[in-house]
């Protein structure tokens, strides 16, 4: 079955960023793209009572916006547009992703972020605390980036629960896109400040060796991987000093606080977002049973 990618669309720059990134992912993986615009559900506030003529206008406007967005998608990518209704935009996107058996949900950054950087808005925040489908965050300005395809997948591998699902997702993305795979060990900058520096170096080297050995066991023959040990005074410092390619994506796992098959953005991923200049994929701790890949 052909993979599907859901893009959460709004008629804003953030929506255009999400469409641009979703198109790149779909083209690189051979997936089909579903543009989803969510309108308020029937259980609206009493402040905005039902009005049939206004509802028709709003639906027509939504369909117009979606048609305009669809014209920016490359001809090689198969796409569809959907208007959905929900109590919240995030809830509507999750419902659409389930209905369409989507492998990922793509959303843009909030308005006001620096170009090439992430700034989480309400929808992204909600998704990152509830979704059971991997969420892809498009940095501000993705619509203007000239990068095509996916050149490298960098997976931030830690020692906490969810590392296996994260590794599986990263390998699957690298295999589907033909991209290089870079495994980033964050152990040396994700330990308590009170830990001795010698212990940090030993822990970082040992973790890198462990990550590489586990990855090699799971890698398909056509995917090669390298392991990089993060260096820096903090997560932000380490991420800022790493080399990032224009066509790269980063993959992180959700917090250990997350329920199985659910997302919850942890402190490490949140810190990475401050400096990350490429799209980020956030993966639930365990795979959703039956999810398409």
Phi and psi restraints in degrees (value plus and minus 20) as a CYANA .aco file:
   2 UNK   PHI     -87.1   -47.1
   2 UNK   PSI     114.9   154.9
   3 UNK   PHI     -87.9   -47.9
   3 UNK   PSI     132.5   172.5
   4 UNK   PHI    -145.8  -105.8
   4 UNK   PSI     121.8   161.8
   5 UNK   PHI    -142.9  -102.9
   5 UNK   PSI     106.0   146.0
   6 UNK   PHI    -114.2   -74.2
   6 UNK   PSI     111.3   151.3
   7 UNK   PHI    -131.5   -91.5
   7 UNK   PSI     103.5   143.5
   8 UNK   PHI     -99.6   -59.6
   8 UNK   PSI      88.2   128.2
   9 UNK   PHI    -125.6   -85.6
   9 UNK   PSI     115.8   155.8
  10 UNK   PHI    -152.3  -112.3
  10 UNK   PSI     133.5   173.5
  11 UNK   PHI     -99.6   -59.6
  11 UNK   PSI      41.6    81.6
  12 UNK   PHI    -158.0  -118.0
  12 UNK   PSI     153.2   193.2
  13 UNK   PHI     -81.0   -41.0
  13 UNK   PSI     -58.2   -18.2
  14 UNK   PHI     -82.1   -42.1
  14 UNK   PSI     -58.6   -18.6
  15 UNK   PHI     -85.1   -45.1
  15 UNK   PSI     -60.9   -20.9
  16 UNK   PHI     -84.9   -44.9
  16 UNK   PSI     -57.4   -17.4
  17 UNK   PHI     -81.7   -41.7
  17 UNK   PSI     -63.6   -23.6
  18 UNK   PHI     -84.2   -44.2
  18 UNK   PSI     -60.9   -20.9
  19 UNK   PHI     -84.2   -44.2
  19 UNK   PSI     -62.8   -22.8
  20 UNK   PHI     -82.0   -42.0
  20 UNK   PSI     -65.6   -25.6
  21 UNK   PHI     -89.6   -49.6
  21 UNK   PSI     -62.6   -22.6
  22 UNK   PHI     -78.2   -38.2
  22 UNK   PSI     -59.0   -19.0
  23 UNK   PHI     -83.8   -43.8
  23 UNK   PSI     -61.9   -21.9
  24 UNK   PHI     -80.8   -40.8
  24 UNK   PSI     -66.4   -26.4
  25 UNK   PHI     -84.4   -44.4
  25 UNK   PSI     -63.0   -23.0
  26 UNK   PHI     -84.2   -44.2
  26 UNK   PSI     -63.5   -23.5
  27 UNK   PHI     -84.0   -44.0
  27 UNK   PSI     -58.5   -18.5
  28 UNK   PHI     -94.6   -54.6
  28 UNK   PSI     -49.5    -9.5
  29 UNK   PHI    -124.6   -84.6
  29 UNK   PSI     -28.8    11.2
  30 UNK   PHI      58.0    98.0
  30 UNK   PSI      -2.3    37.7
  31 UNK   PHI    -103.8   -63.8
  31 UNK   PSI     143.8   183.8
  32 UNK   PHI    -116.6   -76.6
  32 UNK   PSI     130.2   170.2
  33 UNK   PHI    -129.1   -89.1
  33 UNK   PSI     112.6   152.6
  34 UNK   PHI    -139.1   -99.1
  34 UNK   PSI      90.8   130.8
  35 UNK   PHI    -104.1   -64.1
  35 UNK   PSI     104.7   144.7
  36 UNK   PHI    -143.7  -103.7
  36 UNK   PSI     102.5   142.5
  37 UNK   PHI    -133.1   -93.1
  37 UNK   PSI     105.4   145.4
  38 UNK   PHI    -123.9   -83.9
  38 UNK   PSI     106.3   146.3
  39 UNK   PHI    -125.2   -85.2
  39 UNK   PSI     138.9   178.9
  40 UNK   PHI     -77.1   -37.1
  40 UNK   PSI     120.4   160.4
  41 UNK   PHI     -96.0   -56.0
  41 UNK   PSI    -197.7  -157.7
  42 UNK   PHI     -86.2   -46.2
  42 UNK   PSI     -47.9    -7.9
  43 UNK   PHI    -103.6   -63.6
  43 UNK   PSI      33.7    73.7
  44 UNK   PHI     -96.8   -56.8
  44 UNK   PSI     148.2   188.2
  45 UNK   PHI     -84.7   -44.7
  45 UNK   PSI     130.7   170.7
  46 UNK   PHI     -84.7   -44.7
  46 UNK   PSI     -34.7     5.3
  47 UNK   PHI     -88.2   -48.2
  47 UNK   PSI     -48.2    -8.2
  48 UNK   PHI    -139.8   -99.8
  48 UNK   PSI      60.5   100.5
  49 UNK   PHI     -84.5   -44.5
  49 UNK   PSI     139.1   179.1
  50 UNK   PHI     -75.8   -35.8
  50 UNK   PSI     119.1   159.1
  51 UNK   PHI    -167.5  -127.5
  51 UNK   PSI      84.9   124.9
  52 UNK   PHI     -78.4   -38.4
  52 UNK   PSI     -62.5   -22.5
  53 UNK   PHI     -86.7   -46.7
  53 UNK   PSI     -59.6   -19.6
  54 UNK   PHI     -86.9   -46.9
  54 UNK   PSI     -59.4   -19.4
  55 UNK   PHI     -81.6   -41.6
  55 UNK   PSI     -61.3   -21.3
  56 UNK   PHI     -84.0   -44.0
  56 UNK   PSI     -61.2   -21.2
  57 UNK   PHI     -82.5   -42.5
  57 UNK   PSI     -64.9   -24.9
  58 UNK   PHI     -84.4   -44.4
  58 UNK   PSI     -61.1   -21.1
  59 UNK   PHI     -84.9   -44.9
  59 UNK   PSI     -62.4   -22.4
  60 UNK   PHI     -83.6   -43.6
  60 UNK   PSI     -60.7   -20.7
  61 UNK   PHI     -84.1   -44.1
  61 UNK   PSI     -61.4   -21.4
  62 UNK   PHI     -81.6   -41.6
  62 UNK   PSI     -63.1   -23.1
  63 UNK   PHI     -85.8   -45.8
  63 UNK   PSI     -55.2   -15.2
  64 UNK   PHI     -85.4   -45.4
  64 UNK   PSI     -65.8   -25.8
  65 UNK   PHI     -79.9   -39.9
  65 UNK   PSI     -63.1   -23.1
  66 UNK   PHI     -84.7   -44.7
  66 UNK   PSI     -59.3   -19.3
  67 UNK   PHI     -83.8   -43.8
  67 UNK   PSI     -59.9   -19.9
  68 UNK   PHI     -84.7   -44.7
  68 UNK   PSI     -60.9   -20.9
  69 UNK   PHI     -86.1   -46.1
  69 UNK   PSI     -59.2   -19.2
  70 UNK   PHI     -82.5   -42.5
  70 UNK   PSI     -49.4    -9.4
  71 UNK   PHI     -88.7   -48.7
  71 UNK   PSI     -35.8     4.2
  72 UNK   PHI    -109.8   -69.8
  72 UNK   PSI     -25.2    14.8
  73 UNK   PHI    -104.3   -64.3
  73 UNK   PSI     113.4   153.4
  74 UNK   PHI     -76.3   -36.3
  74 UNK   PSI     127.0   167.0
  75 UNK   PHI     -80.7   -40.7
  75 UNK   PSI     -47.1    -7.1
  76 UNK   PHI     -91.9   -51.9
  76 UNK   PSI     -33.7     6.3
  77 UNK   PHI    -120.4   -80.4
  77 UNK   PSI     103.9   143.9
  78 UNK   PHI     -96.8   -56.8
  78 UNK   PSI     107.9   147.9
  79 UNK   PHI    -157.8  -117.8
  79 UNK   PSI     136.1   176.1
  80 UNK   PHI    -156.6  -116.6
  80 UNK   PSI     137.7   177.7
  81 UNK   PHI    -140.9  -100.9
  81 UNK   PSI     123.2   163.2
  82 UNK   PHI    -159.7  -119.7
  82 UNK   PSI     117.1   157.1
  83 UNK   PHI    -124.3   -84.3
  83 UNK   PSI     106.1   146.1
  84 UNK   PHI    -143.9  -103.9
  84 UNK   PSI     142.6   182.6
  85 UNK   PHI    -141.5  -101.5
  85 UNK   PSI     121.0   161.0
  86 UNK   PHI    -182.9  -142.9
  86 UNK   PSI     142.5   182.5
  87 UNK   PHI     -87.5   -47.5
  87 UNK   PSI     -44.6    -4.6
  88 UNK   PHI    -167.3  -127.3
  88 UNK   PSI     139.8   179.8
  89 UNK   PHI     -81.2   -41.2
  89 UNK   PSI     -63.9   -23.9
  90 UNK   PHI     -82.7   -42.7
  90 UNK   PSI     -62.6   -22.6
  91 UNK   PHI     -81.8   -41.8
  91 UNK   PSI     -61.8   -21.8
  92 UNK   PHI     -83.7   -43.7
  92 UNK   PSI     -59.1   -19.1
  93 UNK   PHI     -85.6   -45.6
  93 UNK   PSI     -64.2   -24.2
  94 UNK   PHI     -81.4   -41.4
  94 UNK   PSI     -63.4   -23.4
  95 UNK   PHI     -82.4   -42.4
  95 UNK   PSI     -60.8   -20.8
  96 UNK   PHI     -85.9   -45.9
  96 UNK   PSI     -60.6   -20.6
  97 UNK   PHI     -82.3   -42.3
  97 UNK   PSI     -59.6   -19.6
  98 UNK   PHI     -86.8   -46.8
  98 UNK   PSI     -65.7   -25.7
  99 UNK   PHI     -80.7   -40.7
  99 UNK   PSI     -59.8   -19.8
 100 UNK   PHI    -112.6   -72.6
 100 UNK   PSI     -19.5    20.5
 101 UNK   PHI      34.1    74.1
 101 UNK   PSI      25.9    65.9
 102 UNK   PHI     -94.5   -54.5
 102 UNK   PSI     128.1   168.1
 103 UNK   PHI    -106.3   -66.3
 103 UNK   PSI     -44.9    -4.9
 104 UNK   PHI    -168.4  -128.4
 104 UNK   PSI     135.2   175.2
 105 UNK   PHI    -137.4   -97.4
 105 UNK   PSI     106.6   146.6
 106 UNK   PHI    -129.1   -89.1
 106 UNK   PSI     110.4   150.4
 107 UNK   PHI    -155.7  -115.7
 107 UNK   PSI     137.9   177.9
 108 UNK   PHI    -113.8   -73.8
 108 UNK   PSI     153.4   193.4
 109 UNK   PHI     -99.0   -59.0
 109 UNK   PSI     143.7   183.7
 110 UNK   PHI     -91.4   -51.4
 110 UNK   PSI     135.0   175.0
 111 UNK   PHI     -81.9   -41.9
 111 UNK   PSI     125.9   165.9
 112 UNK   PHI      76.4   116.4
 112 UNK   PSI     -20.6    19.4
 113 UNK   PHI     -98.3   -58.3
 113 UNK   PSI     140.3   180.3
 114 UNK   PHI     -91.5   -51.5
 114 UNK   PSI     126.3   166.3
 115 UNK   PHI     -79.6   -39.6
 115 UNK   PSI     114.1   154.1
 116 UNK   PHI      60.7   100.7
 116 UNK   PSI     -17.3    22.7
 117 UNK   PHI    -141.3  -101.3
 117 UNK   PSI     147.5   187.5
 118 UNK   PHI    -121.3   -81.3
 118 UNK   PSI     120.7   160.7
 119 UNK   PHI    -163.1  -123.1
 119 UNK   PSI      89.1   129.1
 120 UNK   PHI     -91.5   -51.5
 120 UNK   PSI     111.3   151.3
 121 UNK   PHI    -119.7   -79.7
 121 UNK   PSI    -194.0  -154.0
 122 UNK   PHI     -80.5   -40.5
 122 UNK   PSI     -65.6   -25.6
 123 UNK   PHI     -83.9   -43.9
 123 UNK   PSI     -68.4   -28.4
 124 UNK   PHI     -80.8   -40.8
 124 UNK   PSI     -61.7   -21.7
 125 UNK   PHI     -80.8   -40.8
 125 UNK   PSI     -63.7   -23.7
 126 UNK   PHI     -83.3   -43.3
 126 UNK   PSI     -65.1   -25.1
 127 UNK   PHI     -82.8   -42.8
 127 UNK   PSI     -58.9   -18.9
 128 UNK   PHI     -95.9   -55.9
 128 UNK   PSI     -19.7    20.3
 129 UNK   PHI    -139.9   -99.9
 129 UNK   PSI     -12.9    27.1
 130 UNK   PHI    -169.6  -129.6
 130 UNK   PSI     -44.3    -4.3
 131 UNK   PHI     -87.5   -47.5
 131 UNK   PSI     123.6   163.6
 132 UNK   PHI    -124.0   -84.0
 132 UNK   PSI      -9.4    30.6
 133 UNK   PHI    -136.1   -96.1
 133 UNK   PSI     116.3   156.3
 134 UNK   PHI     -71.7   -31.7
 134 UNK   PSI     116.1   156.1
 135 UNK   PHI    -128.8   -88.8
 135 UNK   PSI     112.8   152.8
 136 UNK   PHI    -129.7   -89.7
 136 UNK   PSI     103.7   143.7
 137 UNK   PHI    -121.4   -81.4
 137 UNK   PSI     101.8   141.8
 138 UNK   PHI    -111.3   -71.3
 138 UNK   PSI     103.5   143.5
 139 UNK   PHI     -83.9   -43.9
 139 UNK   PSI     135.8   175.8
 140 UNK   PHI     -79.0   -39.0
 140 UNK   PSI     116.0   156.0
 141 UNK   PHI      70.4   110.4
 141 UNK   PSI     -16.3    23.7
 142 UNK   PHI     -77.7   -37.7
 142 UNK   PSI     -50.0   -10.0
 143 UNK   PHI     -86.4   -46.4
 143 UNK   PSI     -40.3    -0.3
 144 UNK   PHI    -123.3   -83.3
 144 UNK   PSI     -22.1    17.9
 145 UNK   PHI     -98.2   -58.2
 145 UNK   PSI     119.9   159.9
 146 UNK   PHI    -108.0   -68.0
 146 UNK   PSI     -26.2    13.8
 147 UNK   PHI     -81.7   -41.7
 147 UNK   PSI     117.7   157.7
 148 UNK   PHI    -143.7  -103.7
 148 UNK   PSI     124.6   164.6
 149 UNK   PHI      50.7    90.7
 149 UNK   PSI    -193.4  -153.4
 150 UNK   PHI    -141.8  -101.8
 150 UNK   PSI      98.1   138.1
 151 UNK   PHI    -112.4   -72.4
 151 UNK   PSI     -50.2   -10.2
 152 UNK   PHI    -173.7  -133.7
 152 UNK   PSI     124.1   164.1
 153 UNK   PHI    -133.7   -93.7
 153 UNK   PSI      99.5   139.5
 154 UNK   PHI    -127.4   -87.4
 154 UNK   PSI     100.8   140.8
 155 UNK   PHI    -127.1   -87.1
 155 UNK   PSI     102.8   142.8
 156 UNK   PHI    -106.3   -66.3
 156 UNK   PSI      77.5   117.5
 157 UNK   PHI    -115.5   -75.5
 157 UNK   PSI     107.8   147.8
 158 UNK   PHI    -136.8   -96.8
 158 UNK   PSI    -182.5  -142.5
 159 UNK   PHI    -128.8   -88.8
 159 UNK   PSI     -18.3    21.7
 160 UNK   PHI    -107.1   -67.1
 160 UNK   PSI     146.6   186.6
 161 UNK   PHI     -74.5   -34.5
 161 UNK   PSI     119.0   159.0
 162 UNK   PHI      87.5   127.5
 162 UNK   PSI     -29.1    10.9
 163 UNK   PHI     -81.7   -41.7
 163 UNK   PSI     -56.2   -16.2
 164 UNK   PHI     -86.7   -46.7
 164 UNK   PSI     -65.1   -25.1
 165 UNK   PHI     -83.1   -43.1
 165 UNK   PSI     -58.4   -18.4
 166 UNK   PHI     -84.2   -44.2
 166 UNK   PSI     -63.9   -23.9
 167 UNK   PHI     -84.1   -44.1
 167 UNK   PSI     -62.7   -22.7
 168 UNK   PHI     -79.7   -39.7
 168 UNK   PSI     -65.6   -25.6
 169 UNK   PHI     -82.7   -42.7
 169 UNK   PSI     -62.1   -22.1
 170 UNK   PHI     -86.1   -46.1
 170 UNK   PSI     -62.5   -22.5
 171 UNK   PHI     -84.3   -44.3
 171 UNK   PSI     -61.9   -21.9
 172 UNK   PHI     -82.6   -42.6
 172 UNK   PSI     -61.9   -21.9
 173 UNK   PHI     -85.7   -45.7
 173 UNK   PSI     -63.1   -23.1
 174 UNK   PHI     -83.4   -43.4
 174 UNK   PSI     -62.2   -22.2
 175 UNK   PHI     -86.4   -46.4
 175 UNK   PSI     -61.3   -21.3
 176 UNK   PHI     -89.8   -49.8
 176 UNK   PSI     -51.6   -11.6
 177 UNK   PHI    -120.1   -80.1
 177 UNK   PSI     -30.5     9.5
 178 UNK   PHI      52.7    92.7
 178 UNK   PSI      -1.2    38.8
 179 UNK   PHI    -105.9   -65.9
 179 UNK   PSI     141.0   181.0
 180 UNK   PHI     -92.0   -52.0
 180 UNK   PSI     135.7   175.7
 181 UNK   PHI    -138.1   -98.1
 181 UNK   PSI     103.5   143.5
 182 UNK   PHI    -137.0   -97.0
 182 UNK   PSI     103.4   143.4
 183 UNK   PHI    -121.6   -81.6
 183 UNK   PSI      99.3   139.3
 184 UNK   PHI    -122.5   -82.5
 184 UNK   PSI      95.4   135.4
 185 UNK   PHI    -109.1   -69.1
 185 UNK   PSI     100.4   140.4
 186 UNK   PHI    -123.7   -83.7
 186 UNK   PSI     -13.5    26.5
 187 UNK   PHI     -77.2   -37.2
 187 UNK   PSI     -61.2   -21.2
 188 UNK   PHI     -88.6   -48.6
 188 UNK   PSI     -38.6     1.4
 189 UNK   PHI    -137.2   -97.2
 189 UNK   PSI     -10.9    29.1
 190 UNK   PHI    -141.6  -101.6
 190 UNK   PSI       6.3    46.3
 191 UNK   PHI    -126.4   -86.4
 191 UNK   PSI     137.5   177.5
 192 UNK   PHI     -76.5   -36.5
 192 UNK   PSI     126.5   166.5
 193 UNK   PHI     -82.5   -42.5
 193 UNK   PSI     -40.7    -0.7
 194 UNK   PHI     -99.1   -59.1
 194 UNK   PSI     -29.4    10.6
 195 UNK   PHI     -92.5   -52.5
 195 UNK   PSI     117.9   157.9
 196 UNK   PHI     -81.7   -41.7
 196 UNK   PSI     122.5   162.5
 197 UNK   PHI     -81.7   -41.7
 197 UNK   PSI     -54.5   -14.5
 198 UNK   PHI     -83.7   -43.7
 198 UNK   PSI     -60.6   -20.6
 199 UNK   PHI     -83.7   -43.7
 199 UNK   PSI     -59.3   -19.3
 200 UNK   PHI     -81.0   -41.0
 200 UNK   PSI     -65.2   -25.2
 201 UNK   PHI     -82.8   -42.8
 201 UNK   PSI     -64.0   -24.0
 202 UNK   PHI     -84.1   -44.1
 202 UNK   PSI     -64.2   -24.2
 203 UNK   PHI     -82.3   -42.3
 203 UNK   PSI     -62.6   -22.6
 204 UNK   PHI     -82.6   -42.6
 204 UNK   PSI     -65.3   -25.3
 205 UNK   PHI     -85.8   -45.8
 205 UNK   PSI     -62.6   -22.6
 206 UNK   PHI     -85.3   -45.3
 206 UNK   PSI     -60.9   -20.9
 207 UNK   PHI     -86.4   -46.4
 207 UNK   PSI     -61.1   -21.1
 208 UNK   PHI     -80.3   -40.3
 208 UNK   PSI     -63.2   -23.2
 209 UNK   PHI     -84.0   -44.0
 209 UNK   PSI     -60.4   -20.4
 210 UNK   PHI     -86.7   -46.7
 210 UNK   PSI     -62.6   -22.6
 211 UNK   PHI     -81.4   -41.4
 211 UNK   PSI     -65.0   -25.0
 212 UNK   PHI     -84.1   -44.1
 212 UNK   PSI     -63.9   -23.9
 213 UNK   PHI     -84.6   -44.6
 213 UNK   PSI     -61.0   -21.0
 214 UNK   PHI     -88.4   -48.4
 214 UNK   PSI     -57.5   -17.5
 215 UNK   PHI     -86.5   -46.5
 215 UNK   PSI     -63.1   -23.1
 216 UNK   PHI     -81.5   -41.5
 216 UNK   PSI     -54.6   -14.6
 217 UNK   PHI     -87.4   -47.4
 217 UNK   PSI     -50.6   -10.6
 218 UNK   PHI    -118.1   -78.1
 218 UNK   PSI     -32.2     7.8
 219 UNK   PHI     -92.5   -52.5
 219 UNK   PSI     115.9   155.9
 220 UNK   PHI     -86.6   -46.6
 220 UNK   PSI     142.1   182.1
 221 UNK   PHI     -82.0   -42.0
 221 UNK   PSI     -48.5    -8.5
 222 UNK   PHI    -112.8   -72.8
 222 UNK   PSI     -10.8    29.2
 223 UNK   PHI    -140.9  -100.9
 223 UNK   PSI     105.8   145.8
 224 UNK   PHI    -129.5   -89.5
 224 UNK   PSI     131.3   171.3
 225 UNK   PHI    -154.0  -114.0
 225 UNK   PSI     128.0   168.0
 226 UNK   PHI    -142.4  -102.4
 226 UNK   PSI     132.0   172.0
 227 UNK   PHI    -133.8   -93.8
 227 UNK   PSI     110.3   150.3
 228 UNK   PHI    -139.2   -99.2
 228 UNK   PSI     111.8   151.8
 229 UNK   PHI    -114.3   -74.3
 229 UNK   PSI     100.9   140.9
 230 UNK   PHI     -85.0   -45.0
 230 UNK   PSI     119.1   159.1
 231 UNK   PHI    -145.4  -105.4
 231 UNK   PSI     115.7   155.7
 232 UNK   PHI     139.6   179.6
 232 UNK   PSI     152.7   192.7
 233 UNK   PHI    -101.3   -61.3
 233 UNK   PSI     -33.9     6.1
 234 UNK   PHI    -178.9  -138.9
 234 UNK   PSI     151.7   191.7
 235 UNK   PHI     -79.0   -39.0
 235 UNK   PSI     -66.8   -26.8
 236 UNK   PHI     -79.7   -39.7
 236 UNK   PSI     -63.9   -23.9
 237 UNK   PHI     -83.8   -43.8
 237 UNK   PSI     -62.9   -22.9
 238 UNK   PHI     -83.4   -43.4
 238 UNK   PSI     -64.4   -24.4
 239 UNK   PHI     -85.5   -45.5
 239 UNK   PSI     -60.2   -20.2
 240 UNK   PHI     -85.2   -45.2
 240 UNK   PSI     -48.3    -8.3
 241 UNK   PHI    -115.1   -75.1
 241 UNK   PSI     -20.1    19.9
 242 UNK   PHI    -102.4   -62.4
 242 UNK   PSI     132.0   172.0
 243 UNK   PHI    -103.3   -63.3
 243 UNK   PSI     111.0   151.0
 244 UNK   PHI    -143.7  -103.7
 244 UNK   PSI     114.6   154.6
 245 UNK   PHI    -109.1   -69.1
 245 UNK   PSI     130.9   170.9
 246 UNK   PHI     -78.7   -38.7
 246 UNK   PSI     -52.9   -12.9
 247 UNK   PHI    -116.7   -76.7
 247 UNK   PSI       2.6    42.6
 248 UNK   PHI    -113.5   -73.5
 248 UNK   PSI     135.0   175.0
 249 UNK   PHI    -150.8  -110.8
 249 UNK   PSI     127.5   167.5
 250 UNK   PHI    -127.1   -87.1
 250 UNK   PSI     123.3   163.3
 251 UNK   PHI    -143.1  -103.1
 251 UNK   PSI     107.5   147.5
 252 UNK   PHI    -150.0  -110.0
 252 UNK   PSI     140.3   180.3
 253 UNK   PHI    -117.0   -77.0
 253 UNK   PSI     142.5   182.5
 254 UNK   PHI    -101.5   -61.5
 254 UNK   PSI     147.4   187.4
 255 UNK   PHI     -83.3   -43.3
 255 UNK   PSI     134.8   174.8
 256 UNK   PHI     -83.9   -43.9
 256 UNK   PSI     -35.2     4.8
 257 UNK   PHI     -97.1   -57.1
 257 UNK   PSI     -33.9     6.1
 258 UNK   PHI     -89.6   -49.6
 258 UNK   PSI     127.1   167.1
 259 UNK   PHI     -93.1   -53.1
 259 UNK   PSI     135.1   175.1
 260 UNK   PHI     -71.8   -31.8
 260 UNK   PSI     117.1   157.1
 261 UNK   PHI      44.0    84.0
 261 UNK   PSI       0.5    40.5
 262 UNK   PHI    -148.5  -108.5
 262 UNK   PSI     138.0   178.0
 263 UNK   PHI    -116.6   -76.6
 263 UNK   PSI     132.4   172.4
 264 UNK   PHI    -181.0  -141.0
 264 UNK   PSI      89.5   129.5
 265 UNK   PHI     -85.1   -45.1
 265 UNK   PSI      99.5   139.5
 266 UNK   PHI    -104.8   -64.8
 266 UNK   PSI     155.7   195.7
 267 UNK   PHI     -86.8   -46.8
 267 UNK   PSI     -56.2   -16.2
 268 UNK   PHI     -84.4   -44.4
 268 UNK   PSI     -68.9   -28.9
 269 UNK   PHI     -83.1   -43.1
 269 UNK   PSI     -59.7   -19.7
 270 UNK   PHI     -82.8   -42.8
 270 UNK   PSI     -59.7   -19.7
 271 UNK   PHI     -86.5   -46.5
 271 UNK   PSI     -59.8   -19.8
 272 UNK   PHI     -80.8   -40.8
 272 UNK   PSI     -58.5   -18.5
 273 UNK   PHI     -77.6   -37.6
 273 UNK   PSI     -51.4   -11.4
 274 UNK   PHI     -81.6   -41.6
 274 UNK   PSI     -50.6   -10.6
 275 UNK   PHI    -138.1   -98.1
 275 UNK   PSI     -27.6    12.4
 276 UNK   PHI     -93.4   -53.4
 276 UNK   PSI     102.7   142.7
 277 UNK   PHI    -115.7   -75.7
 277 UNK   PSI     -10.6    29.4
 278 UNK   PHI    -148.0  -108.0
 278 UNK   PSI     145.6   185.6
 279 UNK   PHI     -79.2   -39.2
 279 UNK   PSI     128.9   168.9
 280 UNK   PHI    -140.4  -100.4
 280 UNK   PSI     113.9   153.9
 281 UNK   PHI    -126.9   -86.9
 281 UNK   PSI     104.5   144.5
 282 UNK   PHI    -127.7   -87.7
 282 UNK   PSI     104.5   144.5
 283 UNK   PHI    -130.3   -90.3
 283 UNK   PSI     114.1   154.1
 284 UNK   PHI     -79.4   -39.4
 284 UNK   PSI     137.8   177.8
 285 UNK   PHI     -82.8   -42.8
 285 UNK   PSI     -52.7   -12.7
 286 UNK   PHI    -151.2  -111.2
 286 UNK   PSI     132.7   172.7
 287 UNK   PHI     -88.9   -48.9
 287 UNK   PSI     126.6   166.6
 288 UNK   PHI     -93.8   -53.8
 288 UNK   PSI     104.1   144.1
 289 UNK   PHI     -81.2   -41.2
 289 UNK   PSI     110.3   150.3
 290 UNK   PHI      62.7   102.7
 290 UNK   PSI     -20.1    19.9
 291 UNK   PHI     -86.4   -46.4
 291 UNK   PSI     123.2   163.2
 292 UNK   PHI     -97.1   -57.1
 292 UNK   PSI     125.4   165.4
